[in-house]
Amino acid sequence: MAQKTSTPHMEPRPPCPAAIPSTERKFHVLVGVTGSVAALKLPLLVSKLLDIPGLEVTVVTTERAKHFYSPQDVPVTLYSDADEWEMWKRRSDPVLHIDLRRWADLLLVAPLDANTLGKVASGICDNLLTCVIRAWDRSKPLLFCPAMNTAMWDHPITAWQVGQLKAFGYMEIPCVSKKLVCGDQGLGAMAEVETIVEKVKEVLFQRGSASQI
Ligand SMILES: Cc1cc2nc3c(=O)[nH]c(=O)nc-3n(C[C@H](O)[C@H](O)[C@H](O)COP(=O)(O)O)c2cc1C
């Protein structure tokens, strides 16, 4: 189920963001979160994005990502796989991954773990997030923030898969080198939240979508 949260400006929640009548159209940022330990930073990332004027944020999570944050710490609508299937009962019902790709002006996948990176690179779409990505309108920006253990990062398939995503026109926000949560030191940590938010702002400016920032 979409998580009910306590942010007043988002309530009452429609069943699907595409159903929101937009009198005052905001810029819609969809955040995809996957099962990297860096998903711990989801609440901080969402709150920093919400500090940008004129932005509306919705989150799509993988099941594994849920392990790393509490939904009550994420003050926006949060969709996961169950929502996709609960929403669709008959022909006239919304198909959530299609409505979300229509709703979103920008998709930010942060963190993007090795598993979902591999799926996206090869076109696999077996959950809500990968379906949104598979159906993504490539004229809109898609930013991704890889995050994985150094050994995974150093494997040659990673560079190949990241290159594949860039070839699709998606923008990498590169990982950084630091002591990882597992104790290893090296490349693979997700970019800092500040870096990610700055990149989002940069893209908004480039597209002339955030004159008031
Ligand atoms: C504690 C823990 C931390 C993990 N951190 C990462 C990570 O930072 N990067 C990564 O690629 N996988 C990480 N994994 C493995 C992923 O969670 C695993 O590949 C999972 O299947 C990803 O599913 P998803 O891509 O559908 O979210 C971690 C697993 C555990 C148990």
The ligand as an SDF file (V2000), in Angstrom:
LIG
                    3D

 31 33  0  0  0  0  0  0  0  0999 V2000
   22.8570   -4.9440    4.7490 C   0  0  0  0  0  0  0  0  0  0  0  0
   22.8800   -4.9970    3.2380 C   0  0  0  0  0  0  0  0  0  0  0  0
   23.4250   -3.9410    2.5490 C   0  0  0  0  0  0  0  0  0  0  0  0
   23.4520   -3.9690    1.1440 C   0  0  0  0  0  0  0  0  0  0  0  0
   24.0140   -2.9110    0.4750 N   0  0  0  0  0  0  0  0  0  0  0  0
   24.1080   -2.9700   -0.8600 C   0  0  0  0  0  0  0  0  0  0  0  0
   24.6980   -1.8850   -1.5750 C   0  0  0  0  0  0  0  0  0  0  0  0
   25.1170   -0.8710   -1.0080 O   0  0  0  0  0  0  0  0  0  0  0  0
   24.7680   -1.9900   -2.9230 N   0  0  0  0  0  0  0  0  0  0  0  0
   24.2990   -3.0820   -3.6050 C   0  0  0  0  0  0  0  0  0  0  0  0
   24.4280   -3.1040   -4.8270 O   0  0  0  0  0  0  0  0  0  0  0  0
   23.7150   -4.1110   -2.9650 N   0  0  0  0  0  0  0  0  0  0  0  0
   23.5930   -4.0730   -1.6140 C   0  0  0  0  0  0  0  0  0  0  0  0
   22.9940   -5.1070   -0.9410 N   0  0  0  0  0  0  0  0  0  0  0  0
   22.4290   -6.2220   -1.7210 C   0  0  0  0  0  0  0  0  0  0  0  0
   21.0360   -5.8710   -2.2890 C   0  0  0  0  0  0  0  0  0  0  0  0
   20.1530   -5.5240   -1.2250 O   0  0  0  0  0  0  0  0  0  0  0  0
   20.4830   -7.0740   -3.0620 C   0  0  0  0  0  0  0  0  0  0  0  0
   21.2240   -7.2340   -4.2560 O   0  0  0  0  0  0  0  0  0  0  0  0
   18.9990   -6.9370   -3.3650 C   0  0  0  0  0  0  0  0  0  0  0  0
   18.5730   -8.0750   -4.0660 O   0  0  0  0  0  0  0  0  0  0  0  0
   18.7070   -5.6920   -4.1800 C   0  0  0  0  0  0  0  0  0  0  0  0
   17.3510   -5.6930   -4.5630 O   0  0  0  0  0  0  0  0  0  0  0  0
   16.7050   -4.4790   -5.3340 P   0  0  0  0  0  0  0  0  0  0  0  0
   17.6680   -4.0890   -6.4310 O   0  0  0  0  0  0  0  0  0  0  0  0
   15.4300   -5.0090   -5.8660 O   0  0  0  0  0  0  0  0  0  0  0  0
   16.4890   -3.3750   -4.3650 O   0  0  0  0  0  0  0  0  0  0  0  0
   22.9380   -5.0870    0.4370 C   0  0  0  0  0  0  0  0  0  0  0  0
   22.3790   -6.1410    1.1710 C   0  0  0  0  0  0  0  0  0  0  0  0
   22.3580   -6.0930    2.5390 C   0  0  0  0  0  0  0  0  0  0  0  0
   21.7650   -7.2720    3.2860 C   0  0  0  0  0  0  0  0  0  0  0  0
  1  2  1  0
  2  3  1  0
  2 30  2  0
  3  4  2  0
  4  5  1  0
  4 28  1  0
  5  6  2  0
  6  7  1  0
  6 13  1  0
  7  8  2  0
  7  9  1  0
  9 10  1  0
 10 11  2  0
 10 12  1  0
 12 13  2  0
 13 14  1  0
 14 15  1  0
 14 28  1  0
 15 16  1  0
 16 17  1  0
 16 18  1  0
 18 19  1  0
 18 20  1  0
 20 21  1  0
 20 22  1  0
 22 23  1  0
 23 24  1  0
 24 25  2  0
 24 26  1  0
 24 27  1  0
 28 29  2  0
 29 30  1  0
 30 31  1  0
M  END
$$$$
